Amino acid sequence: MKHRIQFLRRRREFITLLGGAAAAWPLAARAQQPTMPVIGLLDIRSPEAMTDRLRAFRQGLKDAGFVEGESVTVEYRWADNQFDQLSALAADLVRRPVAVIATGGIPATLAAKAATTTIPIVFLVGDDPVKLGLVSSLARPGGNLTGVNFFAVELAAKRLELLRDLVPGATRIAVLVNPASTTIAETVSRDIREAARAIGLQIKVLDASTIREIDAAFATLASERPDALFVANEGFFIDRRVQLAQLAAHHSLPAIYQDRLHAEVGGLISYGANLGDAYRQVGVYTGRILKGSKPADLPVVQSTKFELVINTSTARMLGLAVPPALLASADEVIE
């Protein structure tokens, strides 16, 4: 009897030990699994304006071998067009910390640059990154930043020419900028004045950084009656694209934009880089850096895909006859 009691006691001890070891196995296995790298994505806009662009960014990550939620985590920080929030959002990502920061637009990129000199940053900007002080050169960036330039500012002259083709008698052009985005507003105002002077157009710049200021700007346009409107490429204006399209239609004012999203909601015409392709490239570069590439060694990519989108329904409503040559050159015509 005594031997049987000892046997049962040892059996229980063995089963307990075996159960404890089995329970520890999953913990040990999890401990041995590598932690997924974390990407920080910082943007001045709201996520509602970025659905298609985020899809392209994720495709770029996938092209580089990473799938969100499976092999990489993305921490999103949206400023909702509150420029004064960007610095805090960038600092938050640095504290997280993240392995790479992807930024959309000049303000977000400058905020990220000010927040860290060590974490790699992959940017998407619409102006010369050398002129902006982001990189030493396009071929050899030299620091912790690299990315994509989609030529939003450099294409100002081309947009003015397209606007004049569409409105042949136009001589007075209003330009809408967001003064809260200081760098973009100053650069666009300067460059568009130079481009306008070269083709004999008169320019008047109007500021708008809130919904009410957009309404006020159009009230000014209604009294001054320019021939057409040039809307600067800016995140806030993309978020307010429906408001802009409706006001331009209400005031019978032909308007040109950089982003095709404007034309898709009723804007007359847009011309600019294919931003889906640009965001895909940002995703590719982000993935390459996660695999060990250094930003200093990755040349800045310059967009080569541009698209002209014309909304002929809006043109008819404005009483404009779109020249056949312009229609033929369009990448997309929205009926």
C-alpha positions in Angstrom: 0.0 0.0 0.0 2.8 2.3 0.9 4.6 1.7 -2.4 1.3 2.4 -4.3 0.9 5.8 -2.5 4.5 6.8 -3.4 3.9 5.7 -7.0 0.7 7.8 -7.3 2.4 10.8 -5.7 5.3 10.6 -8.2 2.9 10.1 -11.1 1.0 13.3 -10.1 4.3 15.2 -9.8 5.4 14.0 -13.2 2.1 15.0 -14.8 2.2 18.4 -13.1 5.8 18.9 -14.4 4.8 17.8 -17.9 1.8 20.1 -17.9 3.9 23.1 -16.8 6.5 22.4 -19.5 3.8 22.1 -22.1 2.3 25.4 -21.0 5.8 27.0 -21.2 6.4 25.8 -24.7 4.1 28.3 -26.5 5.6 31.1 -24.3 9.1 30.1 -25.3 8.1 29.8 -28.9 6.5 33.3 -28.8 9.6 34.7 -27.1 11.8 33.3 -29.9 9.6 34.9 -32.7 11.0 38.2 -34.0 9.0 41.3 -33.2 7.4 42.9 -36.3 9.1 46.1 -37.4 7.0 49.3 -36.9 6.6 52.0 -39.6 5.3 55.4 -38.6 3.2 57.2 -41.2 2.8 61.0 -40.7 0.5 63.1 -42.9 -1.1 66.6 -42.6 -4.4 65.3 -44.0 -7.2 63.2 -42.7 -7.4 59.4 -43.5 -10.6 59.9 -45.5 -8.6 61.7 -48.2 -6.0 59.0 -48.4 -7.8 55.7 -49.1 -6.4 55.2 -52.6 -3.0 56.5 -51.7 -2.7 54.2 -48.7 -3.7 51.2 -50.9 -0.8 52.2 -53.2 1.6 52.6 -50.2 0.7 49.1 -49.0 1.2 47.7 -52.4 4.7 49.2 -52.4 5.4 47.6 -49.1 4.1 44.3 -50.5 6.4 44.7 -53.6 9.3 45.0 -51.1 8.2 41.9 -49.2 6.1 43.3 -46.3 2.4 42.9 -45.6 0.8 45.2 -43.0 -0.5 43.1 -40.0 1.5 40.1 -41.0 5.2 41.1 -41.3 5.0 44.8 -40.4 3.0 47.2 -38.3 2.0 50.7 -39.3 1.4 53.5 -36.8 -0.7 56.2 -38.4 -0.5 59.9 -37.3 -3.0 62.2 -39.0 -2.9 66.0 -38.3 -6.3 66.7 -39.9 -4.9 69.8 -41.4 -3.8 71.2 -38.0 -0.3 72.3 -38.8 0.6 73.0 -35.2 0.0 69.3 -34.4 2.7 67.9 -36.7 5.6 68.4 -34.4 3.9 66.6 -31.5 2.8 63.8 -33.8 6.4 63.4 -35.2 7.8 63.4 -31.7 5.3 60.7 -30.6 6.5 58.5 -33.5 10.2 59.0 -32.5 9.4 58.0 -28.8 7.4 55.0 -30.0 10.1 54.2 -31.5 9.5 53.3 -35.1 12.0 51.8 -37.6 11.1 54.1 -40.4 8.9 57.2 -40.8 7.0 57.7 -44.1 5.8 61.3 -44.6 3.3 62.8 -47.1 3.8 66.5 -48.0 6.3 69.2 -47.1 5.0 70.2 -43.7 4.9 66.6 -42.4 8.4 66.0 -43.8 9.9 69.1 -42.2 8.3 68.1 -38.9 9.8 64.6 -39.0 13.2 66.0 -40.0 13.2 68.3 -37.0 12.2 65.4 -34.7 15.0 63.0 -35.5 18.4 62.8 -37.2 18.7 59.0 -36.8 15.4 57.3 -37.7 15.2 56.9 -41.5 12.5 59.1 -43.2 11.0 58.4 -46.6 9.2 61.5 -47.9 6.8 62.4 -50.6 7.1 66.1 -51.5 6.0 68.3 -54.4 9.1 70.6 -54.5 12.8 70.2 -55.0 14.1 68.3 -51.9 17.5 69.8 -52.3 16.1 73.3 -52.3 14.0 72.4 -49.2 17.1 71.3 -47.4 16.0 67.7 -47.1 18.9 66.0 -48.9 22.4 67.0 -50.1 21.7 65.8 -53.6 19.2 63.8 -55.5 21.7 61.0 -56.4 23.3 60.8 -52.9 20.9 62.1 -50.3 23.6 61.8 -47.6 21.5 61.9 -44.4 18.5 60.0 -42.9 16.0 61.2 -45.6 15.2 60.1 -49.1 12.0 59.7 -51.0 10.0 60.9 -54.0 9.5 64.3 -55.6 6.3 64.6 -57.6 6.9 68.1 -59.1 3.7 69.8 -57.8 5.4 73.2 -57.9 7.5 72.8 -61.0 4.4 72.0 -63.0 2.7 75.3 -62.2 3.6 76.8 -65.6 2.2 73.7 -67.5 -1.1 74.1 -65.6 -1.4 77.7 -66.5 -0.9 76.8 -70.2 -3.6 74.1 -69.9 -5.9 76.6 -68.3 -5.4 79.1 -71.1 -5.9 76.4 -73.7 -9.3 75.6 -72.1 -10.2 79.2 -71.6 -8.6 80.9 -74.6 -9.5 84.5 -73.7 -8.3 84.2 -70.1 -5.9 87.0 -69.0 -6.7 87.4 -65.3 -6.1 84.3 -63.1 -6.9 84.0 -59.4 -4.6 81.7 -57.4 -5.8 80.1 -54.2 -3.1 79.1 -51.6 -3.1 78.0 -48.0 -1.0 80.5 -45.9 -0.8 78.0 -43.1 1.4 75.9 -45.3 4.1 78.6 -45.5 6.6 76.9 -47.7 4.1 75.7 -50.3 2.2 79.1 -50.3 5.4 81.2 -50.8 6.9 78.9 -53.4 3.7 78.6 -55.5 3.0 82.4 -55.3 6.5 83.2 -56.5 6.8 80.5 -59.2 3.3 81.1 -60.6 3.9 84.9 -60.9 7.0 84.1 -62.9 5.2 81.6 -65.2 2.3 84.0 -65.6 4.5 86.9 -66.6 6.2 84.7 -69.3 2.8 84.1 -71.0 1.2 87.5 -70.4 -1.2 86.6 -67.6 -2.2 88.7 -64.6 -2.2 87.0 -61.2 -4.1 87.7 -58.0 -3.3 85.5 -55.0 -6.0 84.7 -52.4 -5.4 83.0 -49.0 -7.6 80.4 -47.4 -6.8 78.1 -44.5 -10.3 77.3 -43.2 -13.7 76.4 -44.5 -15.0 79.9 -43.9 -11.9 81.5 -45.6 -12.6 79.4 -48.7 -16.1 80.8 -48.7 -14.7 84.3 -48.2 -12.2 83.9 -51.1 -15.0 82.9 -53.5 -17.0 85.9 -52.3 -14.1 88.0 -53.4 -13.8 86.1 -56.7 -17.5 86.8 -57.3 -17.0 90.5 -57.1 -13.7 90.7 -59.0 -14.6 88.2 -61.7 -11.3 86.7 -62.8 -11.3 84.6 -65.9 -10.2 81.4 -64.2 -8.9 79.9 -60.9 -5.6 78.1 -60.2 -5.8 76.0 -56.9 -2.5 75.2 -55.3 -1.6 71.6 -54.4 -2.2 71.4 -50.7 -3.6 68.8 -48.4 -6.3 71.0 -46.9 -7.6 71.8 -50.4 -7.8 68.1 -51.2 -9.8 67.5 -48.1 -12.1 70.3 -49.2 -12.3 69.3 -52.8 -16.1 68.9 -52.9 -16.5 72.4 -51.4 -14.1 73.9 -54.0 -15.8 72.1 -56.9 -19.2 73.2 -55.9 -18.2 76.9 -55.3 -16.4 77.0 -58.6 -19.5 75.6 -60.4 -21.8 78.0 -58.5 -19.7 81.0 -59.6 -19.2 79.7 -63.1 -15.5 79.8 -62.6 -13.2 77.5 -64.6 -10.6 76.0 -62.2 -7.5 73.8 -62.6 -6.1 71.6 -59.9 -3.0 69.4 -59.4 -4.7 66.3 -58.0 -7.1 64.1 -60.0 -9.3 63.7 -56.9 -10.6 67.2 -57.6 -11.7 66.3 -61.1 -13.3 63.1 -59.8 -15.7 65.2 -57.6 -16.6 67.8 -60.3 -13.5 69.9 -60.7 -13.0 71.0 -64.3 -9.4 69.8 -65.0 -6.4 68.5 -63.2 -2.8 67.9 -64.2 -0.1 66.4 -62.1 2.0 63.4 -61.2 0.3 60.1 -60.7 0.3 60.1 -56.9 -0.8 56.5 -56.6 2.5 55.5 -58.3 4.4 58.0 -56.1 2.9 56.5 -52.9 3.7 53.0 -54.1 7.3 54.0 -54.5 7.3 55.4 -51.0 6.2 52.0 -49.8 8.9 50.3 -51.8 11.6 52.5 -50.3 10.2 52.0 -46.8 10.5 48.3 -47.3 14.0 48.5 -48.7 15.1 50.4 -45.6 13.5 47.8 -43.3 15.7 45.2 -45.2 18.8 47.2 -44.4 19.2 49.9 -47.1 20.3 53.3 -45.9 18.5 56.5 -46.9 21.8 58.1 -47.7 22.4 55.5 -50.5 18.9 55.6 -52.0 18.6 58.2 -54.8 15.5 60.5 -54.6 12.9 59.2 -57.1 11.5 61.8 -59.5 8.0 61.1 -60.8 7.8 60.3 -64.4 4.1 59.4 -64.7 1.8 62.4 -65.1 -1.9 62.5 -65.8 -4.3 65.0 -67.4 -7.9 64.5 -66.3 -10.8 66.5 -67.8 -14.3 66.6 -66.5 -16.4 67.3 -69.7 -19.6 67.3 -67.7 -18.3 70.3 -65.7 -17.0 71.9 -68.9 -20.5 71.7 -70.5 -22.1 73.2 -67.4 -19.6 76.1 -67.6 -20.3 76.5 -71.3 -16.8 75.6 -72.3 -15.9 73.7 -75.5 -12.9 71.5 -74.8 -10.5 71.7 -77.7 -10.2 68.3 -79.5 -6.4 68.4 -79.2 -6.7 68.8 -75.4 -9.3 65.9 -75.2 -7.0 63.7 -77.3 -4.1 64.4 -74.9 -6.1 63.6 -71.7 -5.3 60.5 -69.8 -8.9 60.3 -68.6 -12.1 62.1 -69.6 -14.9 62.1 -67.0 -18.3 62.3 -68.7 
